Amino acid sequence: MKAVILAAGLGTRMRPLTFTKPKFLLPVGGKPALDRVIEMLREIGLKEIGMVVGYGREQIQERYKNGKDFGVKIEYLLQEELLGTADAVSKAKPFVGDEDFFVINGDVFADIESLSSFLSYYEEVKSHPGFGGCLTIAEVDRPEQFGVVQVEDGRVVKIVEKPLETKLRTTNAGIYIFTSEIFEAIKKTPKSERGEYEITSSIQNLVDWGRKIFAFPLKLWGDLGRPWDLLTANEYFLKKQKGEIHGKIEVGAYIGEGVYVGEGTRIRSGSYIEGPTYIGKNCDIGPNCFIRPYTTICDNVRIGNGVEIKNSIIMDHTHVAHLSYVGDSVIGSYCNLGAGTIIANLRLDEEDVKMEVGGQIVSTGRRKMGTIIADYVKTGVNCMINPGVKIGPYSAVGPGAVVYEDVPPETMILVRTITEIRKWPRKEEVKS
């Protein structure tokens, strides 16, 4: 069976991280998310992949090329206009022909056992009269963010994309097996209220035509829809990581279990690193750093003296200068955090941290959540960034600034204190 990965979207809910790179290349557990999707397909035996690309396609094609280095064969399918998931699936027709095919969103992950069982389930049900395909489902707390699925006797009765209200908790997990009939259903799909051709509407067409769409529950599922989802996925993949040391560890540094250290990386004396933690290639860590669990530090990163990092993702070529604190945050590539930069991750009232996503203020569902900093951002010494703040690419925060609100791309925040100069009379030294 051929597989199709949908990796063309803008990732607007992931901004500001996606202003400079497609969300499918954002790292989780030391690898781009799309690496993880390709690995999942390879592990269940699907090695012939059609990848639908659009936004950021040059970066995606540069990394994966023909797929040989990743143990698969990749053919690229271009979605020139980003008109929705149904339109994206339609691009696969020349690639899959009249055969049944596997589809997965490029920003979801699931456990291998469930995916293997999904393929076996398809083999069981494909001979049913009126078979129209299979989809995966998952139970979530906020189903209105996804496609909500009503299931009866193991089959889809109704599927609605992002309903305003629902009592159901069963969501469409973005992993499917379609017959070639899906292409006819896509042709009959109208634009949604969001101005897109959505695959959920195409599936509903099949249901309305009397086709049987079978639903298969996943044991574990995650979606990289919002910036803090990166931290959830990062934790999941790091839990499975085995500790390996390929770099240089100086005398006096402590490396805990489940810590991966890449080639060319130097861990300086006095550093204390708890696992699971991933540190990439050619990094310089310490001295006297405290790296706490579920942290990913990508390649060519410098972490200065006396820095503490907790449950965060630090992307390639970023420098976190001495005496800084980064907690529960995502920091982009080529950033420079000045000495004494403090990122707060807990509100004074200890309520869940809120963040702006798609023009709306929403709860992250996290009591501890720091900041999202895009690529090419600089901070001056002793600046403070409050929980839930996002900073756009190519921006700068000046020395001593306290950031309470989101910073747009290409913006500089400067704070000037009022200085009063007075004459200070010299006093005679008091002698005993």
C-alpha positions, 0 to 999 in steps of 0.5 A: 500500500502506498502512503500519502503524507499531508504536509502543505499547510501554513500552520497559522496556529503555530505562529510565530514559529511558522513564519520562518519554517513549516511546522512539519520541521519543528523539532520534537525529541531532537528530530523534526516532526515529519521525521517522526511521521516517516519513521512511523510509516516505515515501521509499519511497512509503508515505504512508498510515500507521496508527500503533499507539499506547499508552504515551505516545500523547499525546506522540506524537499531539501531535507528529505530529497528522494527519501533514501536516507530515511529508508523510504521512497518519496515522491512530492505532490504539489498543492500550489493553492492551500485550499484545504485537506480534501484538495490536498488528498486530491493531489494524490490521485496520479500517485495512487491510481485506483488502489486503496491508500493510506493517508496521514496528516504530517503533524500527528503522531500515534503509537506503532502498535495502534497503527499496525492494528489499524492496518490489520483492521482494514484487512478485516473490513475491506471485504464488507459490501459497501466498504468506503474506507477507514479512519482513526479516532481518539478521545480528547478533552477539547474535540471542538478543535478537531473533527468530531466523529459520531460512531455507531456499531464501529462505523461513522454516522456523522463527522463535523469539522470544528463544531461550535458546540458538541457533547461528543469527545470522539475526534478524527485523528487524521489517519485514514485508509481510502479507496479511490472513491474518495476522489469522486467524493472530493469533487462533490465537496463544497467549501466550508465556512472557513473557505476550505475543502475539508476531507471531513466533508468528503468523508461525510459525502461517502457516508451520505451515499451509503458507503461504510466508513469504519472507525478504529480507536487509537491507544495513543494520539497527539496533534501538533496544532498549537505551540505548546503541543510541541512540549507534549510531543517532545515529552512523549518521544524523550520518554522512549529515548535511550541514553547515549554519550557521543560527545566529551564529558568533562570531569565534574559533570553529572549525566543522568539516565536517559540523556543523549549527547551528540557528536562534537558536543562538550559538557563542561565541568559542574553541569548537572543534566537529568534525563530524559534529555536530548542534546544534539551535535556540536553543542557547548554546555556549561560550566555549572548548568542545570538541565532538567528533564524533557529538554531538547537542545538541538545542534550547534547550541551554546548554553552558558555558565549558570543557566537552568533549562527545564522542559523546553526545546532549544533549536539549532544555533541558539545561544542562551547566555550565562545566568539565564532561566528558560522554563517550559518554553520553545526557543527558535533557531539563531536566537541570542538570549542575553545574560540574565534573561528570565522566562517566567512559567508560572502565573502569580494566581497559579491559574492555567497560562493563556496564549493568543492563537488564531486571534483568540485568547485560549487556555493552554491547559498548562499550569506551567508554560513559558514563552514561544520565541521564533527564529532570529530573536535577541534579548538584552541583559536582565530582561524578563518575559512573562508566561504565555508571551510569544515573540515573533522572528527578527525581533529584539527585547532590550536590556531590563525590559519586562515583556507582558504582551506578544511581540510582533515580527521585526519589532524592538522593545526598549525600556528607558529608566528615569535617571536623576543625577545629584551632587553627593557631598564627600564626608570625612572618614570617621576615625575611631 
